Amino acid sequence: MNPELLWSPSPEAIENSHLTAWSRWLKERGVGPNPEEYGDLWAWSTGQPEEFWQSIWDYFEVLHDGEPERVLSSHEMPGAKWFEGARLNYAEHIFRDRDPDQVAIYAATETRPMETISWGVLRSRVAAAAAGLKSMGVGPGDRVAAYLPNSHETVVAFLATVSLGASWSSCSPDFGAGAVTDRFAQIEPKVLFTVDGYTYGGKGFDRREVAADLARNMPSIEHVVVLPYLEAEPDISTIPKSSAWDALLATDPSAELSFTRVPFDSPLWILYSSGTTGLPKPIVQGQGGILLEHLKKMHLHLDAKEGDRVFWFTTTGWMMWNFLVSCLLTDAAIVLFDGNPGYPDMSALWQLSADAEVTCFGTSASYISACMKDGVEPGEGRDLSKLRSVGSTGSPLAPEGFDWIYEHIGKETWLFSTSGGTDLCTAFVGGVPTLPVYRGELQARALGAAVESWDEEGNPRIGEVGELVITEPMPSMPLYLWGDEDGSRYHDSYFDVYDGIWRHGDWIEITERGTAIIYGRSDSTINRGGIRMGTSEIYRAVLADDDVADALVVDIPREGTEGWMPLFVVLAEGAELNDDLKKRVATEVRSRCSPRHVPNELIEIEAVPRTLSGKVLEVPVKRILTGTPAEKAASRDSLANPEALDFFSEYARTL
């Protein structure tokens, strides 16, 4: 039985989409499948990756020096090389053919009113910042690190860095000193950008001491550039090697922006895994690989066009910041927000959407869930008539989340739930503007992403839950992990289960219709009596009860038994963990999941431990409860609320 059809694109939307224009361009050149159904396009794009990625290169007229020897060196993973011999620059494509009077960026914070930055202003500021960085000796091969918020100045610093052929890496100012050091110390940056402080939830947080520690503890840092953010003119004398943001821009305020073209596989930026155990993996992605992937993604899948304003709630510590900035590769403007999405209340981002006339509203499944719990009415007292699409990522969006969007935003909304990851800095399953939306499902696998669902023996499955794998290389796959000289850490991270096949670590089902369902992380899946169940399904059942605000479930093996499956719950204000609640939760899990997945026990906690990017720490909690010391199970500096782990350490002593 097929799920409910919630939305279908209008004939006009299909006709005017980038995807339709590109597929017609293919047909004119006798390239690709015929007919041009999306399923046929996807099969061609993954079956003939050289032809597909060459079409992206040609269609978007990639600016380059040198002629590539070939599109793809081999299909081997890891080790595939793309467009060898070509030299290019990602930032050059951002600024190509821009009207200086058009708005590029809308930016708002808790404390600053909405600002607009035109393409002309953005270009002049990037040129000035690049001149300042160049005077500091920054060039190809160097790393520039940023301890900055989601502001337009951060976009300026990023584009200036990349224009010089150097590599970028960023962390949000809410990261603690240890978490930042764990990341940046590995890559040895030459320049550090920082703020004096930031605001969150109406409160100010000074970060000068952290910045000073970073400068002292990382000998590679030669210069620290301080952006005034908490105060108009902060005292930065305690920060070694520091100078002010305005001084950087004043190095050569009349500088012209130029671009250093570098080899296709030169590092563009370095992202990081969550770092819940051990040091975070520094994931190096290339200028050319990200350029091609994001040209494809932002045009053909996001369908961003002139007049659009694309917003995604993120911080600079999450790949979605990089993703959002790449929307500048299209003719759309981007909308930035720095602050607490729940301040002064949970409708804050919807108000921002109205104020900025956002057309594409991107968020996380957890934010949608929080709005549902809080009784938010997005359209009450505000004009959201410009909003035509809503994107959700970070974790699986429950079917009830789909219902809520269509009830509260409108039946004509294109809701695209997506799944991908930091590892490739893209979504490889998700939105397609020419396809329908079914309740609880992701629309399709992305073009060029050979995603399959595999069983334990490596057999592809349709209509069954299996491991999410990628069977063909993609240009945005990591070039390498920084410091992984022999490639062993890279191999063990993605290729240790299926030889030569990328294993992502999620459970996925590909339906007969080509849609997809993500069931959560495969390494935290609950297997009871041979029935595998994604934790997201259990949370969906549990969080349906208004008395449960948050939850964490783990399956603890016990010899001679099926195991012990405790459910840890954060109760809503005024709720009690009584027999009635336990019975309701058991009934809901039994009916929605299976009788085998009813928790053995409900245990009240004050908070669910989460990473800085908001992911639930299921695996580390499981390790703690099976005897691993907390300090070895998870790096506290990588957590948003490290104190939440203390309960589990104490509780483990009672087992």
N, C-alpha and C positions, 0 to 999 in steps of 0.2 A: 504493500500500500504506500503510495507516494505521499510525502508530506504536503501540507497546504501551500499552494502558490500564493505568495504575498504581493509580488510586484512583477510587472513585465515592462520593459522599455517601450516607449512609444515608437511608432515608425519614424517619426521625425528625429528622435534621439538616436536611433540606430543609423539613420541616414547621415546625420551630422557628426557622428563619432569619429575620433581619430582612427579607431580600429577599422572602420569601414573604408576610410580614405586609404589607409595603408594596404588593406587587402585588395582594393581596386588597383592600386599602384603595382602590386605584385602581378595581378592578372594581365595588366597592360604589357608587362615585361616577360610574360610567359613563365613566371616563377611561382612555385607553391602549388597548393592543391586546387582542384576544381571538382565539385563546387566549393564555395568559400565558407562553409559552415564552420563554426568555431572549433568543433571537435576535430574536423579535418585539418584546420590550421594548426591546432596544438600537436596533432600527430606528426604533421610535417615538420614543425619547428623542433621537435625532439628527436625525430627520426633522421632529419637532415640538418643537424645543428650548424654545419658550415654554411649552407645556403641561407638558413634563417638569420644568423648573426651578420652575415654579409649584407643581407637586406636591411637590417637595422643600421648598419654602417652607411649604406648608400642612401637610404630613405632620409635619414637625418643629416646627411652630408657632413660627416665628421671631419673637422679641420685637422690636418695632419701634415707632417713632413715625412718623406720617405715612403716607399711603397711596401706594404706588408708582404713578406715572403709567402704567407698562406694565412688562412683564417685560424686554423687550429692545427697544432703540431701532432697531436694524437688524442685518442679518446681515453687515455689512461688517467686514472685518478688515484692519488694526487700526482701532479706533474704536468698536466696539460698546459700548453703555452698558446696564447692568443695573439694574433696580429703582430707577430715578431717583425721588427724592422721599422714599425711606425712610431712616430713621436707626436705627442699631442699634449694638451693641457685642459683639464676639466674646467677650470675657471674661465677660460677663453670662451667656452660654449655657454656659460652663464650670461656673459655680457654681449653675445653676438646679436647684432641688429636690434639694439634696444632704443626705444624712444626715451630720451632723457627726462621728459616731462611725465611719463607714466609712473604710477606708484608700483614699487617693487615689494615693499614690506610695510605691513601694519604691525605695530608693536605696542603691547600694553603690559603693565605690571600692577601689582596691588597698590603701588604708591605713585606710579606715573600715569598721567592720562594717555590716551591713545595717540601714538605718533605715526606719521606717514613718512616713508623714506622713498624718494623717487629714484629712478634708475640713474639719473644724472648725479644726484647727491651720493648714491651708493658707489658709483664708479669713482668719484673724486676722493671719497674717504678710503676706499680700498687702495687706490693709487698712493695716497699719502701714507697709509699704514704699511704698504709694501715697501715704500721708500725707506721708512723707519726701520723695518726689519732687515732690509738689505744693508743698511748702514751698520747693523749689528752682526753682519756676516752671515745672514741666513740665506741658504741656497739649496739646490738639489742635494738630497742625502741627509739634510738636517731635520730634526724634529722640533716642532713647536707645541708646547702643552698649554692647555687652557683650563683654569679653575674659574669658570665663568658661568653666569646665568643665561637663560634663554632670552637674550636681548639682541637688538639689531647690531650693537657693537661687536657681539660675538660673531655674527655673520661676517662683519667687516674683517675681523681678525682672521677668520677661517679663509675667506677668499683671498686675502692678501698673502697668507702663507702659501696657499696652493698655487697662486699665480707665479710664485718664485720657484715652483717645482719642489718645495719642501713638503714635509708630512705633518699632519695635524692629529692631535689627540686631545680629548676633553673629558672633564669630570664636572659634575654639578657642585656648586658651593655647599650643598647640604651633605656632601661626603665628608666624613671625618678625616683627620690628618693621616691616620694609618691606611685607610682605604685609598686615598690619593697617592700616597707614597708607594703602596703595593703596585699600583698601576704605572705611574710615571717613572719611578726609579728604574723599572725594567727597560725603558726605551731611551733613557738618557737624553732628555730634551736640552736644547741650547737656550731657548727662551721660554719663560713662563709668563702667561697672562693670568692675572688674578683680579678679584674685586676686594674692596675693603670690607665688604659684608653684604648681606642680602636680607630680604624680608620674607616672612612666611607666616600666614595666619595673623597678619597685623603686628607681628613682632620682629624686631631687628636682631640680627645675629652677626656679630663682628667676626671677621675672618682674617684679620691682619696677623694675628699670632700664628695661625695655621700657615699662612703664606710665608711668614718668616721662617718657620720650621722647614717648610719645603725647600726654600732657597738655601738654608744652611745644610740640609741633609742630602742634597743632590748636587754633587760637585760639578756635574755637567752643565748646570744652569749658569749662564754668563750674564743674563739680563732678566729682570722681572719688571713687567709693565703692569701698573695698577690702574684699574678702571674705577673711578669713584662711583659708588652705587648706593651705599647706605648713607653716606654723607656727601655733601657737595664738594668739600675740600678736605678730605681726610688727611691726618698726619701719617705719612708712610715712612717716616725716618727709621722705624724699627725693622723695616723689611730690607735685608741686604740686597745690594745690586739693583735697587728699585728706581724707577722713573715713572712719571705720570702718563696716562693715556694721551692727554693733550700734547705732551712733549713728543710722543711718538709721531702723532699726526703733523706736528710742526717741523719735523725734520726736513721735509721738502713739500710744503703744502700745494705747490703748483705742479707736482709730478704727474706725468702721463702714465696711465696704466699700460703695462706690457705683460706678455705672458711667455714664460720659459717652457718650451715644449720638451717633454722628457719621454723616455721609452714607455711604451704601452703599459708594461708591468712595473712601473715605478710606484712606490707606495704613495697613496693618496692620504689615507688616514689609518689610525690604529684604534680599533674598538676593543672592548674587553668582555670576556665572559663574566658571569655574575660573581665568581670567586667565592662561592659558598664553602668550598674546601680547597685549601692551598691558595697559592697566588693566582689571581685572575689570568686567564690566557690572553696575551696581547695579539689580537687578530689583525693582521696586516692585509688591507685590500688595495687594489691597484687603481691608478688614475684611469686607465682605459677600460678596465673591467667594470668599475662602478659607473663610468660615463655611459657605456652601452646599456647596462642593466637598467639604469635610472631613466635614460631616454625612452627605453621600451616601457618601463613601468609607469612613469608619470603621464605619458601620452596614451599608450594603447590600453592600459588597464585603469588608471585613475581618471583618464579622459579630461585632464586639466586643460583649459582653453583660456583665450583672452577674455577678460571680464570676470573670470573666476577668482575667488579668494579662498585659499586652502588653509585650513587650520588643523593642527594636530596637537593635542595636549601632551607635552613631553618636557623633559629636562635635557641638558647637554650630556647627561650621563647615560642616555638611552639611545639606541640606534635610530629611533624615530625622529630625533633631532636632525641627524644627517639626512634621513629620508625626506623630511619636511623641507630642508634647505635645497635639496635637489629638485624640488618642485619649481625652482627658479629656472630650470632648464626648459620649462614650458613658457607660454605667454601669460600664465596665471600669476597673481600676487600671492604672497604667503602672509599668514597672520601668526604672530608670536605672542605668547603669554608666559610671564614668569610669576609664580606664586602658588598659593594653595587653591586647588580647584573647588574646595569646599568653603571658601571664605569670601564674603561673610556668611554665605550659606551654599547649599549644593546647587543652586541655580546660577552661580557666578559665571560658569562657562557658557551657559545659554544666553546670558545677558551680553557677554562678550561677542557671541555669535550674532546677536541682533545689532549691537553697536558697530561691528566691523562688516556687517552685511556678508557674513560668511556663506559660501555656496557649498563647500565640502567641510564637514565637521568631523574631525578624527579624534578618537578617544580610545579608552580601554574598556574591556568587558566589565571590569570591576567598577569603573565609574558609572556605567549604565546601571549595574546592579545597585550601586549606592543610591542613585537617583530614584530607582524603583522603591527601595526600602524607605527613603526619606519622603516619599510622596511628592516629588518635584513635578511641577507642571511647566514644562519648558516654554510653551507658547502663551502662558498667562501674563498679560500685561506687556508683552514684547512682540516685535514683528520679526518672525522667522521666515518670511515669504521668499527670501532669496535662497534659502537652504534647500538644495536639491539632492544632496547625498550625505550619508553618515557612514563613516568607517570605524570598525572596531577591531582591536588586536590586543596582544599581551597575554590573553588566555581565551579559551573557547567561550563564545557568547551563547548562553543558554537560549533555547527556543522562546522562553518567556521574555528574554531581552529583545528578541525580534518583535514579539507582540507589542511590547511597550513602545518601541520606536514608532511602529506603524499606527499605534493608537494616539500617541502624544505628539509626534512630529508631523505625521500625515501619510495618507495612503499612497501618495505619489513619490515618496522618498525612495531613493535607491540606497538600500542598506547593504553594504558589503563587509562581511566579516572576513578577516584575513589571517593567514598564519605563515610565518617565515622565521626569521631570526637574525640576531646580531651576526652570526657566522657568515651570512651572505649579504647582509644589510638590504634585505628585500623581503617581500612576501611572495612565496612561490606557490601558494594556493590562496584564492580569494576573488577579488572583484573583476568582473568583465562587464562593460557597460552595455553590451548587446544581448546579454542573457537574462533570464528571469531569476528571481530570488525565491527560494523555498525556505520554509520555516526551519530554522536550526541548522541550515546547511551553508557551506561556502560554495560560491557559484561554480568555480572550475579551477583546474590547475593552470598556472600561468604559462604563457608562451615561452618556449625555451627551457622550461623546467620539467625535466623527465621524472616527475614524482610518481611513485608507485607505492602500493601497500603490499608488504612481503610477509610471508609466514616465517617461522624459525628456520626452515630449510632453504629460504631464498626463493620461494615461488610467489609470483605476483597473484594477488587476489582482488576480485571485484565483489563488492557487497559484503565483505568481511573485514573485520578490524585486524590490522597488522602494523608492522614497523613502517614508518615513513622513511623511504629511501629515495635517493636521486641517482639515476643510473647513467646519466651523461653529464660531462662537465659543464659548468656555467662560468661566464667570465668574471662574475663577482665573488666566486669562491676565494677563500684566503690565498694570497700568494705564499704565505707561511705564517707561523707564529713567531713573534719576535724572540730571539734568543734560543730558538729550537734548532740548533746547528745541524743536527743529523735528521731532522724531520720526524723523529720518533713521537714527539708529543702531538704533532699534527695528525700523524697516522693513527695513533691510539685514540684520539678524540673523535674521529669520524669514520675510520675505515677498519676498525679492529673486529667488527662483527661479520661483515660481508666483504670479502677481499675485493678491492677496487670499486666498491660501491659506497656512496655517502649514506651513512645511517645517521639520521638527525636526532633521534631520541624522543620522538612523539609517536603516539598511536593515531592511525588515520584509517578511515574507510573511504574508498572510492565507490560511488554508487553506479548503478547501471546507466544513469543519465549523465554521468561525468561530473556530478557534484561531489563534494567531499565533506566529511565530518571529522573534526579533530577531537580526540578523547583525552588529551592531556599527555603528560610526560610518560614515556614507556618505562622509565626506570623507577617510577613510583606507582605504577599500575597495581591495582588490587586483584590478585588471582585467588579466588576462593572456589575450591572444588572443581578446578578446571575452567571456571567461568571468569574471563578477564573483564575488568571494569575500570574505565578511566576514572581518576579521582574527580574530574569535572562533573561526571554524571552523579556521583554521590553528593558533591557539594550542591548541585542543582536541586536535588531532592531535599537536602537538609536546610538549605537557605530559603526554601519556599515557606518555611515556618517563620512568622514575624517575630517570634521570641529568640531566634538565633541570628546574631549579627555577623558572625564570621565562624569559620570552622577549619579544622585540619584533621585529616584521617591518615593513618598508617596501618600497615599489616605487619605484625611482628611474628616471625616463625617461632613455633614452640614444638619441641620434639614430641612425636606421638599424637599430635593434634593437628587440626586444620590451621591453627595459629590463633593469635589474639589480635583483634582489630578494634582498637580504641578510637573513639571520635572525640576530639577536643573541641569544645565550643565556647565562643564568646557570646554571652547573652545580651540581648537588647536591654536598654535601661528599664528597670522595674520588673524584668522577667526573673523567674526562678527555675532552677533545674530540679523539677519535681517529677513524679511518676507520670503525670499527664503529658508533660513535654517529651519524656523518654518514649512514651507509647506513640505519640504523634510522629516523632522522628522515625521510629522503627516502621510504622505503617507506611510512611511516605517512601522510605528507602526500599521497602519490600515491594511496593507497587511500581515504583519508577525504575528500580534497578533489578534486584533479584532478592529472594529470601536469604541467599547465601551472603549478601553484602550488608545485611543488617548489623550495625556495630555491636560488639560484645559489651561495650561499656561507653557511657557518656561522661566526660570529665570536663568540668568548667575551668577555663583559663581566662586570664585578663586580656591577653592579646595573642594573635597568631604571628609567629616570627616570619618576617619577610625580608627579601633582599632589597637593596636600594632601588631596584627597578620594579618592586612590588610582587615578586614571585614568592609563593608559599614554600617554606623550607621543609618539604615532606621528607626528602631523603636524609638530610642531616638530623632531623628529629628521630627518624627511624634508627639511625646509627647511634644516637645518644641513648635511646631506649634499649638498644641491644649491647650496650657496654662501652661504646666509644666515648672517650672524654670529650666534653663539649668543645674544648679548644682545638681538637683535631677534627671534629665533625664539621665545623663551620668557622670561617674567619669572621669574628665579631665586627670588624671594620667594614665588612661588605654588607652588613645588615642595616635596615632602616630602623629597627628596634631591637638591638642586641639583648636588652634586658629581658625580652620575651623568652629567650633560651633558658634563663635561670630556672624557670619552673620545671622544665624537662630534665635538667641536671639533677634537681632535688627529687623529682618524681622517680627517676631511674634508680635512685638509691633504695626505693621501697620495693622494687620488683624482685 
